[in-house]
C-alpha cells in the first residue's frame, strides 16, 4: 500500500510537471507563431492564368485544370479539350473528360460522341455545309446514331434559312422575300445593313456617311453611318419600321440635327422621309410629330422659336409654401438605344443628365423649383469611354397635373448650339427668331467617331460639355405660371490621342429668369426723380456755401463745389435705390407663397452692381471732401485768464530788479488743444464692434444663407445638401440690412445710454473749456464758423485744487452766474457768421501767426521769429477776446436764433454786412468739423466699401478685414494731418499733442 501510494504521488507529480511544461511551451511558441504570420497573398488576375489554368474566384489565384482540359471562355472554369466528351461535372471546374473515337465528333452539349456526316470543326464537333442545320437528336431528345445535315427550304413554300448558330431554320428577312422572292439578295437588288432593297425606288443612291465635327472644323468618316444610314432610312421610308425610324433619327441627332440642302446626310434623309409621309396622321395633334417617326424638329420657320418658348404657358402652378405647395420639377425622359429600341421611361433624378458625380441629394436639387443650380467638374476621357460605350438618346418631357387632376407631360424644346443650318450655327445667334429648336439629345457619342471598325477605339468622341436648363416666369403671374423650359446644350468634339491623360470639363446648370423690363423702368424713374431732388439739394448747399464764404460771384470754384456737393447727394440717391432694390428682392422672393417673382440672373445684376459702384465712388468723393474740409479749418483757443498781480524780476544784463506781471500759464491751452486733438476721430459707434458683429451674424449665425439663390429662408444648411450660388443682389441686401440695423442700434445706445450715463466727449469738451477759462473760435469757411464760449464764471481757472473744488461747489449750488455768453443763459455754443471786416482783421493777424508755415519750434527757431510769433499769438488772443466783449464797435455782433427753415436748409438768410451774427446752437454743430458730426457719411462709406469688396471677391471675411483696415488708415490720416493743422493754427507745439 505504501508502495502503491508512493507511485500515485510520483504519477501526480509527473502530470503536474507535464502540464506545466506543455503550458510553458505553448506560451513560448504561440507568440512567435503569431508574430511570424503575415496576412498577405500573391496578386493574380484572371488574364494572367495559363491556357491550362483557371482563376479560382474563392482563393483568388490560378489553379491547374484536370487532364484533357483547358480554360473556358470566361477564364473561371475548365472545359474539355476538342475531341473529348464530358463524363461528369459538378457545375464548376471539377469535370472528367474522355476522348471520343477518332471517327466521331462531340455533340453540341459536349456530353456525347456522335458520327459526323461531313467532317469535324476545329472544336471537334460535326460540320455542315452552308445553308444546312445540324441535327443530333430526335424530337424527344434521343441521340441519333449519326448526325444529319438538313437543308433549309428557301423556296416560296417556306422561305427559310439557317440561323446564325446553324441549329434551326428560320424565315428569311421580309425585304429579301419582297425584293427577290427568295432568301438571296441577287442583282440588281442592293444588300445593305442586312436588308435587301430593290433598286427601282426613288431613294437617293449617294449618301453622305460622314460625321460633322463642327468643333474641330472637319468631317470624319463614320463606320456606323456607312453601315446603317442607308438601311435604316430605307426601312423607315419603305417599310415604316418603327425601330429603323428611331435609329435614323438617332443618326441625325448624332450629326447635331444639322441640315444642308446640298448634301444628303442623315437629317436631310429624315426630312425627306418626313415630307414623303405627309399623308400619315400626326401624333397627339402635333404637326411636327409624324406617325411612325420620332419628333426631332419644331420646324424651320423664322420666328417660330419665340412663339414656342413664350406663347403658351405651362398649365401648372408653382408655389413655395401653402396647401398647394409645388416646388418639384418632374422631368421624365423616353430613352432609346442607338439602334432605335425603346428602353424605358425614366425620371431625370439621380443624375441622368449630369455627368459630374455627386450625392443623390445634391444631384436632385437641380429639379427643386426656384433653386439656381450650378455643377461643373473635369472628367477623364478614359472614364467617359468606360461609362458610355454606346450613346443613349433622350426625349425630355415635364410631367404636371392639370386642373382636372390628370397626369400630362409637356415636351421640352432643345437649343443645340452645335446645330448647323446650311453650314451656319444659327442657334448661336443672339436673335431667338433665327433659332431652330429640336427635341432629342444624348450625352456621349463614342460610336460615330469610329472610322473603320466598330470595335476599335474611336478617333473622335462627342460630349455634351454644357447643359443648361432655363425656366422663364410668365409676366405678371400671381400663381407661379411658367413658360415651357428650354434645354440649351453644347457639344465638344474630342480628338482621342491618349484617353488616360486626356480630360474634359463639363457643366450642368439650371437658371430661372423673368422679364426685368418693368423693374428697370421703375428703377430709372426713381433715379430720375431722386436725382432731380439731389440737384436741388446741391444747389441749395452751394448757395449756402457761397453765402458763408462771402462771395456772390459764380466762378470755377463754385462749379467744382457744386459738383462735390452733387456727388455726395447722388451717392445717397444710388444708395437708397440699391438698398430698396435689394430689400425688395429678398423680401418678395423669399417670402412669397405662389411664385410671382424670380431673382435676376447674373447678367441682369450688372446694372445693379454698377449702381453700387457709382454709390461707392461718389460717397468716397464726398468722404474725402469732408476730411479735407476738416483738416483745413481755422481754429484758435482764446485764453481769458488774466495775470493775478506783479512779481519782482531781474532784468537780464542790467542787474536791476523790476516789477512785472505774473505770467499766465499756457498749460490750460495745451490741455484743451490736446483734448480737441483726441476727439477729432471720435465716432458715435465702435467701428471694430460694427465690423465684427456684422461678420458674426453673416458667417456664424448664418444670415449669409439668405443670399443663396433658392426659396429657403433657413439660416442653417445641412452640409450634405446642395448649396446654390449666391445672388449678388441678395448679398448686398443682407449686408446692408445688418450693417444699418447694427449701426442704428449702436447710435441709439450711444445717445440714449452711453452719453447719458458713461461719458459724452463732446459736452465734456465744452465743460472742460469752461473750467479751463478757454474759448474755441473755429472758422470752417471764410465768413462762417463756430464758437464755444469757455469763459469761466469764476474769473480765474489757474488756481489750486482747493479753490477749484470751491468753484465747482459754488456752481453746483447756483451761487454764481451761468456759463452762457449772454447773461443768465447757459448757451455756450454758437454758429457764427462773421463780417468781411472782422475776417480781414483776423487774416492780418493770422498771417503773422503762420508766416513760417507752422508753429515756432522752441529749440530750433530763431529768437526773432519766436518773439514775433508770440506777439502775434497775444495779438490774436487779445483781438478775439475784445471782439467777444463787443469792444470793437465797427466789428460788433449780435445774437439770435436760427429760423426753422434756416435749420432745415442748412443755410443763413441774413448776410453779416456790418455786424457779425451769432446763432444760438444747442445741437453742438461744431461737431460737424469732427468725425462725430458726420457719422451717417462714415457709416454709409464703410458699408459701401464692405459691399464693393464682397461683390468683387464674394468673401465676407476679406471684406470685413479690408473695411477695418481702411477705417484705421483714414483715421490715422485724419489724426495726423488734423494734428498738424491744429499745431499750425493755434501755435500749440505738436510735441504736446499726444
LUMVEX-679077 format. One record per residue (C-alpha): y, z, x; residue in one letter. Coordinates in steps of 0.001 Angstrom, whole numbers, padded with zeros to 6 digits, always signed. Example, Ala and Ser with C-alpha at 12.3 -4.5 7.8 and 13.67 -1.06 7.14 Angstrom:
2
-004500+007800+012300a-001060+007140+013670s
***
This chain:
994
+000000+000000+000000x+002387+000768+002763x+001477-002471+004480x+001962-004396+001292x+005284-002661+000694x+006443-003480+004173x+005575-007119+003592x+007667-007159+000433x+010590-005760+002372x+010218-008394+005050x+009956-011167+002474x+013030-009913+000615x+014995-009754+003812x+013896-013269+004701x+015033-014545+001265x+018395-012912+001661x+018749-014324+005145x+017658-017792+003997x+020055-017783+001040x+022946-016697+003236x+022118-019313+005851x+021965-022105+003268x+025252-020987+001736x+026932-020840+005106x+025563-024266+005989x+026841-025799+002752x+030253-024199+003189x+030387-025636+006697x+029166-029136+005794x+030793-029896+002405x+034447-029683+003510x+033672-032069+006310x+031969-034447+003902x+034928-034391+001526x+037298-034810+004438x+035325-037772+005816x+035002-039558+002437x+037679-042226+001689x+038335-043895-001682x+038595-047490-000521x+036657-050724-001005x+036916-054319+000149x+039282-056514-001822x+037395-059570-003127x+038473-062264-005592x+036119-064452-007692x+037131-067656-005905x+036116-066194-002535x+032424-065895-003563x+029951-068479-002183x+028282-071040-004445x+025115-068900-004497x+027023-065705-005361x+028689-064421-008488x+031560-061943-008984x+030351-058620-010372x+033086-057552-012815x+031938-053935-012620x+031587-053485-008862x+034448-055923-008173x+032529-057631-005395x+030402-060738-004729x+026679-060357-005459x+023950-062905-004465x+022256-064885-007243x+018470-064933-007526x+016095-067610-006303x+016704-071125-007571x+020076-070084-008996x+023766-070859-008429x+027152-069613-009594x+028168-070626-013137x+031462-072340-014035x+033339-069055-014604x+032002-067525-011386x+030941-064264-013074x+027250-065063-013675x+024362-067232-012435x+022630-070319-013823x+019503-072194-012812x+019724-074981-010279x+019387-078585-011570x+015755-079312-012468x+014908-075656-013145x+014307-074188-016578x+015203-070663-017577x+012261-068337-018207x+014093-065136-019115x+017643-063836-019434x+019305-060570-020457x+022557-062242-021353x+024027-061530-017906x+023440-062602-014327x+019810-061396-014264x+017784-064533-015075x+014479-066043-013913x+014201-069776-013211x+011184-072047-012885x+011084-075626-011594x+010242-078388-014094x+007661-081067-013183x+009034-083974-011176x+008826-086434-014068x+010580-084193-016583x+014128-083016-017180x+015659-079794-018533x+016717-079592-022172x+020374-079186-023057x+019938-075474-023753x+018134-075003-020400x+015064-073214-021814x+012518-076070-021796x+011286-079064-019808x+011022-082435-021560x+010130-086036-020680x+013153-088327-020495x+013130-091987-021605x+015936-093266-019379x+016109-091174-016242x+017931-087981-015324x+021522-086945-014758x+022782-085096-011679x+022241-081855-013604x+018579-082695-014090x+018965-083446-017800x+018000-086533-019768x+020373-089513-019659x+021045-092019-022448x+022870-095374-022364x+026453-095685-023690x+026635-095573-027469x+023386-093599-027781x+022863-089947-028553x+020183-087704-027048x+017651-086203-029491x+015382-083465-028101x+014251-081589-031200x+013213-082231-034779x+015457-081200-037634x+013549-077945-037895x+014079-077185-034172x+010648-078172-032899x+010727-079603-029374x+009730-083264-029233x+007062-084376-026703x+009597-086807-025297x+013331-087042-025767x+014694-090020-027712x+017898-092047-027192x+019151-093111-030638x+021773-095889-031018x+024639-095038-033426x+025111-097624-036189x+028510-099272-035688x+028016-101841-038395x+030001-101950-041621x+027345-099821-043307x+028167-096755-041222x+030920-097387-038652x+029655-094580-036398x+029704-093927-032676x+028555-091212-030306x+030815-088212-029960x+032186-087003-026643x+029106-084799-025978x+026785-087676-026957x+024720-085422-029166x+025915-086552-032614x+027040-089768-034352x+030485-089584-035927x+032595-092016-037934x+034887-094253-035928x+038679-093803-035822x+040107-095325-039055x+042526-097526-037104x+039577-099237-035386x+037933-099915-038721x+041147-101177-040293x+042092-103425-037375x+038739-104899-036296x+036225-103790-038953x+034188-102217-036128x+034200-099337-033684x+035543-101527-030890x+039200-102464-030417x+038866-106056-029327x+041643-108543-028662x+044116-109429-029954x+044351-105818-031170x+046027-103192-028952x+044378-099953-027874x+046947-097203-027319x+046698-093439-027451x+043165-093606-028904x+044335-095845-031759x+043563-099499-032378x+046701-101291-033558x+046970-104802-034925x+049487-106992-033101x+050528-108678-036303x+053025-105962-037254x+056748-105897-036545x+056506-102886-034248x+058563-103304-031038x+056440-104111-028024x+058828-102957-025287x+059382-099199-025481x+061367-097021-023111x+058937-094358-021974x+061270-092568-019555x+062779-089130-019986x+066575-088868-019967x+067766-086483-017262x+071448-086263-018033x+071955-083212-015850x+070530-084987-012789x+072184-088309-013636x+068962-090315-013762x+065874-091144-015804x+062323-090255-014866x+059029-091882-015758x+057025-089676-018104x+053264-089856-018326x+053347-088125-021709x+055830-090604-023141x+053924-093576-021718x+050644-092319-023114x+051631-091088-026563x+055023-092507-027591x+053739-095803-028915x+050624-094401-030572x+052435-091559-032345x+055161-093922-033533x+052600-096401-034895x+050502-093717-036518x+053603-092258-038135x+055048-095596-039209x+051963-097449-040328x+049703-094631-041494x+052211-091867-042359x+050171-089484-040233x+051928-086112-040578x+050883-084793-037182x+051894-088031-035449x+055299-087952-037162x+055823-084434-035898x+054693-085486-032413x+057095-088443-032465x+059896-086077-033474x+058928-083755-030625x+059232-086597-028090x+062685-087370-029482x+063654-083702-029119x+062272-083652-025565x+064612-086590-024933x+067575-084428-026103x+067867-086142-029519x+069744-088864-027665x+070415-092149-029466x+071056-095560-027944x+071461-098754-029947x+070387-100893-026962x+067062-099420-025858x+064026-098485-027935x+063407-094915-026875x+061811-092103-028854x+064809-091292-031029x+065508-094973-031740x+061881-095290-032854x+062249-092234-035038x+065420-093628-036600x+063632-096926-037234x+060790-095138-038982x+063352-093092-040931x+065154-096242-042084x+061976-098153-042945x+060731-095267-045102x+063869-095207-047252x+061723-095797-050305x+059979-092464-049877x+061298-089371-051595x+063370-086727-049798x+062209-083193-049138x+063902-080456-051205x+066601-082993-052181x+067930-083017-048599x+068980-086562-047780x+068390-086076-044052x+064788-084964-044599x+062410-087819-045434x+058910-087352-046819x+056238-087132-044036x+058916-086931-041317x+060393-083913-039542x+064063-083136-040132x+065721-083864-036778x+069297-085023-037549x+072045-084259-040033x+073475-087734-039746x+075833-089678-037512x+078836-089993-039849x+082148-088964-038318x+083452-085677-039704x+080056-084615-041055x+079661-081587-038780x+082731-079682-040084x+081551-080242-043662x+078122-078813-042894x+079483-075835-040984x+082390-074793-043207x+081943-076155-046719x+079085-074309-048403x+078911-070541-047742x+075547-068891-047408x+074640-067330-050814x+074135-063881-049304x+076344-060838-048752x+076503-058626-045686x+077735-055036-045672x+077726-052310-043042x+077350-049330-045383x+076833-048520-049033x+073995-049057-051503x+073823-052791-050825x+073773-052373-047056x+072654-055566-045366x+073001-055682-041593x+069967-057725-040613x+069950-061443-039861x+066437-062512-040825x+065836-065667-038845x+062456-067383-039197x+061093-070432-037404x+058493-073055-038236x+056794-073647-034875x+054900-076759-033741x+052978-077616-030600x+053675-080732-028555x+051021-082744-030429x+052705-082075-033757x+050347-079408-035067x+051938-076714-037190x+051378-073375-035504x+052860-070717-037783x+055885-069217-039418x+057368-066547-037189x+060459-064376-037052x+062776-064665-034083x+062475-060941-033388x+060618-059912-030293x+062493-062333-028048x+061155-065657-029317x+064303-067481-028171x+065216-065033-025386x+063780-065973-022026x+065029-062779-020359x+062515-059924-020622x+063657-056670-022190x+062512-053948-024558x+061847-054958-028145x+064647-052728-029414x+067227-054428-027221x+065880-057891-027960x+066018-057319-031713x+069604-056030-031517x+070641-059683-031304x+069989-060015-035027x+071957-056969-036162x+074898-058340-038154x+078265-057677-036576x+076842-056902-033129x+078126-059199-030422x+075148-059819-028158x+075025-060995-024562x+071958-061257-022352x+071549-063059-019049x+069167-062992-016119x+067682-065066-013335x+064059-066166-013679x+061697-067647-011132x+060598-071232-011781x+057003-070261-010997x+057094-067677-013797x+058514-070212-016231x+055768-072706-015357x+053145-069996-015889x+054590-068762-019196x+055369-072187-020694x+052691-074710-019683x+053479-076775-022792x+056583-076697-024975x+056714-075099-028412x+059179-076541-030913x+061104-074530-033479x+062850-075378-036728x+065144-072389-037355x+065962-071014-040809x+067844-067978-042074x+065999-066026-044732x+068026-064484-047535x+067704-063115-051054x+069758-064773-053771x+071342-063073-056759x+068109-063525-058721x+066180-061681-056007x+064367-064861-054952x+063486-065341-051291x+065010-068516-049814x+065633-069961-046389x+068694-071843-045175x+068386-074473-042440x+070308-073529-039293x+072045-076516-037596x+071850-077006-033838x+074557-078279-031486x+072710-079716-028491x+075252-080088-025698x+072921-082485-023832x+072721-084976-026704x+073947-088446-025790x+075098-090989-028331x+075445-094402-026732x+075497-092645-023332x+078329-090285-024321x+077976-086494-024542x+079623-086303-027955x+078671-082648-028559x+080701-081540-025551x+083880-082808-027213x+086316-080167-028459x+086713-082049-031740x+083935-080972-034172x+084358-084217-036132x+082576-086048-033309x+079601-083706-033178x+076081-084767-034149x+074127-081784-035428x+070353-081571-035053x+067579-079240-036152x+064665-078827-033745x+064777-077034-030384x+062465-075930-027591x+062870-073520-024698x+060995-075093-021780x+059642-078616-021289x+057236-078837-018357x+055399-081906-019730x+057818-084837-019910x+058621-084446-016208x+055049-085226-015122x+055126-088775-013804x+051533-089880-013114x+049158-087144-014152x+049458-084628-016982x+047511-082084-014908x+049786-082295-011871x+052893-080245-011170x+055950-081653-012964x+058622-083319-010893x+061335-082059-013236x+061358-079346-015893x+063954-078878-018589x+065034-075333-019522x+067305-074032-022261x+069622-072092-019963x+072285-071273-022572x+071577-070438-026195x+074437-069188-028333x+074291-068221-031996x+077673-068448-033761x+078339-066821-037130x+081573-067557-038991x+083006-065404-041757x+084292-067107-044883x+088119-066720-045008x+089467-064067-047414x+085981-062919-048358x+085571-059410-049701x+081785-059454-049993x+080673-060351-046492x+080014-064065-047052x+079346-066260-044042x+079009-069954-043362x+075692-071297-042050x+075094-070062-038490x+075250-072563-035641x+072931-072582-032642x+074566-074063-029548x+072077-074905-026827x+072442-076347-023327x+069550-077515-021163x+069343-077765-017388x+067069-080224-015594x+065482-078549-012575x+064157-080740-009765x+060948-078979-008702x+060515-078579-004953x+059197-075067-004315x+058647-073179-007612x+058144-069837-005886x+061514-069949-004167x+063457-071627-006961x+065063-069749-009829x+067369-070461-012735x+069970-068405-014618x+069521-068249-018378x+071559-066573-021105x+071359-065805-024797x+074310-064676-026891x+075333-064013-030477x+079012-064186-031355x+080951-063647-034557x+084164-065375-035443x+086663-065672-038241x+089825-067677-038746x+092570-065706-036973x+095360-068051-038056x+096794-065677-040658x+096720-062750-038234x+098543-064822-035618x+101201-065812-038159x+101758-062192-039202x+101970-061122-035578x+104544-063791-034823x+106580-062784-037884x+106547-059152-036760x+107501-060216-033257x+110393-062286-034598x+111751-059541-036857x+111385-056719-034331x+112637-058989-031551x+115807-059618-033550x+116289-055878-034012x+115744-055458-030268x+118571-057926-029595x+120882-055979-031907x+119908-052688-030263x+120504-054134-026804x+123917-055449-027824x+124910-052003-029048x+123695-050395-025829x+125584-052961-023787x+128727-052349-025827x+128356-048599-025286x+127810-049167-021566x+130959-051337-021366x+132994-048596-023030x+131566-045983-020646x+132459-047956-017543x+135923-048684-018916x+135672-052460-018556x+136445-054743-021524x+135550-057973-019670x+132235-059792-020173x+131021-060837-016754x+127746-061460-014930x+127172-057755-014564x+127455-057386-018334x+124865-060118-018892x+122482-058516-016405x+122922-055139-018063x+122213-056668-021464x+119019-058246-020107x+117898-054911-018687x+118508-053155-021996x+116795-056004-023826x+113777-055752-021507x+113318-052113-022484x+113740-052760-026211x+111495-055825-026120x+108865-053800-024262x+108908-051348-027168x+108517-054256-029590x+105462-055591-027759x+104075-052065-027511x+104460-051421-031245x+102867-054767-032121x+099906-054304-029780x+099267-050718-030865x+099481-051706-034526x+097189-054672-033980x+094649-052602-032087x+094590-049821-034685x+094253-052422-037452x+091137-053937-035902x+089452-050652-035041x+090078-049173-038494x+089362-052175-040668x+086371-053399-038670x+084618-050097-038037x+085340-048504-041434x+084653-051461-043747x+081711-051473-046145x+081392-055067-047279x+082337-057215-044332x+085786-058752-044708x+086995-058912-041092x+085326-059648-037778x+086614-058869-034325x+088445-061587-032416x+086344-063360-029814x+087273-063001-026119x+089093-066338-026223x+091094-065196-029245x+092040-061978-027428x+094018-063848-024775x+097232-063772-026805x+096852-060034-027357x+096267-059428-023646x+099374-061495-022895x+101408-059265-025224x+100105-056157-023431x+101004-057696-020087x+104515-058507-021329x+104933-054977-022650x+103923-053517-019297x+106115-055834-017222x+109191-055215-019380x+108541-051475-019566x+108192-051373-015769x+111585-053087-015506x+113098-050510-017862x+111443-047688-015912x+112850-048924-012595x+116276-049366-014197x+116270-045747-015322x+115147-044485-011920x+117871-046443-010154x+120439-045075-012617x+119273-041519-011940x+119294-041743-008162x+122813-043210-008008x+124685-040685-010184x+127835-038914-009018x+127393-035153-009050x+129426-032192-007802x+128966-028427-008078x+132231-026641-008954x+132335-023187-007396x+134510-020857-009470x+134150-017931-007097x+137384-016652-005624x+137977-014521-002474x+137880-010768-003097x+140556-009821-000547x+141534-010145+003067x+139993-009107+006338x+141277-008883+009923x+140121-011820+012024x+140664-012529+015725x+142361-015798+016490x+140259-017780+018913x+142046-018484+022232x+145105-016293+021499x+143649-012789+021473x+145666-011842+018402x+144263-010334+015212x+145427-011709+011915x+144583-011057+008300x+142538-013775+006495x+140981-014231+003059x+137370-013213+002639x+135273-016459+002691x+133282-017333-000416x+129532-017554+000158x+128012-021088-000026x+124516-019804-000780x+125075-019835-004524x+125932-023555-004358x+122872-024207-002200x+120714-022292-004626x+121944-024223-007693x+121652-027515-005835x+118090-026648-004859x+117209-025833-008469x+118690-029149-009621x+116612-030893-006981x+113475-029191-008278x+113985-030135-011932x+114629-033817-011198x+110987-034760-011954x+110089-032019-014421x+108376-033537-017469x+107526-032388-020965x+103843-032990-020281x+101463-032341-017427x+100631-035822-016071x+097392-034773-014393x+096200-032957-017510x+097123-036028-019556x+095065-038395-017394x+092047-036080-017082x+091985-035246-020783x+092105-038893-021819x+089360-039682-019318x+087280-036763-020607x+087446-037948-024204x+086720-041544-023228x+083836-041036-020820x+082326-037632-021662x+082902-037256-025385x+082162-040950-025847x+085257-042375-027532x+084790-045486-025412x+081778-046335-027605x+084213-047029-030447x+085330-050064-028439x+081876-051678-028478x+081618-054921-030428x+079329-053687-033188x+079688-051944-036531x+078648-048485-035321x+081225-045690-035251x+078992-043304-033336x+080401-041650-030222x+076983-041497-028557x+074419-044196-027869x+070724-043927-027108x+070136-045101-023510x+067203-047269-024587x+069270-049093-027217x+071258-052259-026646x+074857-051677-025524x+077130-054508-026733x+080062-055756-024659x+083435-054092-025065x+086264-055580-027075x+089484-055558-025056x+091486-055017-028235x+089354-052027-029225x+089505-050557-025705x+093276-050804-025880x+093345-049282-029362x+091128-046321-028454x+093023-045680-025221x+096487-045844-026784x+095449-043653-029720x+094022-040976-027433x+096908-041182-024964x+099600-040911-027637x+097844-038136-029561x+097246-036038-026451x+100768-036752-025200x+102372-035778-028520x+100260-032612-028667x+101449-031705-025172x+105092-032354-026088x+104824-030289-029276x+103084-027478-027419x+105689-027650-024661x+108591-027489-027120x+107160-025046-029648x+105359-022603-027399x+105759-023068-023659x+109546-023406-023614x+109929-020544-026085x+107560-018008-024570x+106926-019044-020950x+109813-020944-019367x+112390-023555-020253x+113551-025023-016961x+116492-026929-018467x+118006-023942-020263x+117159-021704-017328x+119173-024021-015100x+122183-023658-017409x+121765-019882-017317x+121482-019988-013555x+124783-021863-013359x+126473-019128-015401x+125014-016349-013266x+125969-018217-010070x+129503-018988-011280x+128823-022681-010604x+129619-025580-012942x+127992-029022-012698x+130165-032103-013021x+127991-035220-013377x+129061-038836-013888x+126329-041302-014876x+128871-044094-015480x+132328-044776-014172x+134045-043085-017124x+131185-041151-018714x+129013-038265-017716x+128035-034680-018435x+129487-031274-017749x+127624-027953-017548x+130083-025074-017789x+128790-022338-015497x+131937-020252-015039x+130924-016627-015031x+132329-014436-017778x+132346-011586-015254x+134785-013239-012887x+132560-012913-009835x+128923-013701-009094x+128904-012994-005367x+128050-009325-005879x+125392-006796-005004x+122305-006068-007078x+123780-003069-008861x+126856-004955-010067x+124727-007964-011042x+122493-005798-013214x+125519-004138-014774x+126950-007579-015619x+123697-008646-017264x+123565-005411-019254x+127149-005837-020476x+126429-009384-021504x+123259-008354-023376x+125264-005725-025265x+128066-008214-026086x+130595-006155-024111x+132095-009272-022561x+133314-012658-023688x+130968-015559-024426x+129970-018188-021875x+131370-021238-023634x+134156-023418-022287x+136059-022812-025492x+136818-019133-026054x+134482-017314-028449x+131858-020076-028265x+128502-020382-026479x+128516-024125-025927x+128180-024762-022179x+127005-028391-022105x+129154-031403-022876x+129151-035149-022791x+132404-036254-021193x+134386-039464-021432x+136989-039328-018652x+140186-041321-018474x+140624-044017-015860x+143413-041989-014206x+141148-038994-013794x+138397-041238-012395x+140749-042813-009869x+141811-039414-008617x+138139-038376-008399x+137277-041515-006419x+140048-040945-003890x+138723-037500-003040x+135108-038658-003261x+135751-041472-000783x+136770-038924+001825x+133794-036764+000944x+131250-039542+001598x+133090-041569+004234x+130275-041203+006754x+127641-042321+004226x+126241-038873+003862x+126912-035179+004416x+128143-033893+007741x+125304-032670+009935x+126073-029159+011123x+124802-029733+014627x+125359-033412+015240x+128712-034260+013611x+131948-034151+015475x+134299-031305+014719x+136990-033551+013268x+134604-035258+010878x+133150-031947+009831x+136548-030392+009190x+137609-033474+007240x+134538-033212+005042x+135143-029511+004482x+138705-030224+003424x+137501-032968+001062x+134920-030625-000423x+137523-027942-001102x+139907-030548-002453x+137252-031844-004896x+136326-028306-005905x+139971-027405-006482x+140703-030646-008355x+137762-030392-010727x+138380-026682-011280x+142034-027336-012119x+141001-030258-014340x+138718-027998-016340x+141505-025403-016539x+143932-028004-018031x+146242-027743-015008x+146868-031491-014798x+148701-032370-017981x+148667-036066-017115x+144849-035830-016872x+144142-033399-019648x+141205-033458-022052x+140275-032228-025489x+137016-031103-027022x+135464-032490-030199x+132157-033066-031934x+130495-036449-031977x+130240-038267-035288x+126777-038695-036757x+126944-042457-036322x+128015-041989-032716x+124951-039822-032114x+122677-042355-033788x+124055-045376-031939x+124399-043556-028608x+127950-044700-028035x+131505-043385-028392x+134029-044949-030745x+137110-043387-029102x+138290-044570-025722x+139741-041921-023335x+143060-043644-022852x+145445-040803-021853x+143208-037798-022210x+139589-037316-021405x+137229-036296-024201x+134622-033539-024019x+131944-033875-026711x+130049-030757-027658x+126425-031283-026682x+123903-028735-027887x+120939-031016-027114x+121357-030816-023315x+121819-034571-022989x+122368-034251-019258x+118541-034185-019044x+118664-037969-019534x+119546-038059-015833x+116196-036374-015167x+112569-037254-015887x+112749-034613-018610x+115033-036630-020862x+113024-039849-020521x+109572-038640-021483x+108999-041406-024044x+109645-044098-021436x+107450-042368-018867x+104640-041744-021348x+104556-045360-022538x+104856-046721-018993x+101902-044608-017819x+099916-045657-020888x+100605-049351-020360x+099752-049065-016663x+096440-047410-017566x+095671-050096-020160x+096579-053031-017907x+094287-051755-015158x+091491-051172-017669x+091882-054587-019288x+091676-056170-015850x+088760-054109-014497x+087025-052721-017616x+086826-049342-015870x+088429-046210-017315x+087788-044112-014199x+089550-046596-011925x+092404-046879-014413x+092802-043088-014510x+092811-042821-010714x+095366-045584-010206x+097558-044239-013023x+097720-040789-011449x+098313-042385-008047x+101305-044396-009282x+102680-041297-011019x+102655-039414-007738x+104136-042342-005812x+107069-042780-008192x+107584-039024-008392x+107774-038895-004608x+110229-041786-004510x+112364-040242-007253x+112411-036863-005498x+113119-038251-002036x+115866-040681-002935x+117343-038332-005540x+117465-035579-002946x+119328-037819-000515x+121817-038793-003221x+122305-035128-004118x+122997-034212-000497x+125376-037152-000107x+127397-036487-003238x+127645-032666-003043x+127880-032066+000732x+124816-029800+000492x+122845-030228+003670x+119481-031825+002909x+117704-029237+005006x+118478-026624+002352x+116903-028709-000426x+113318-027531-000268x
***
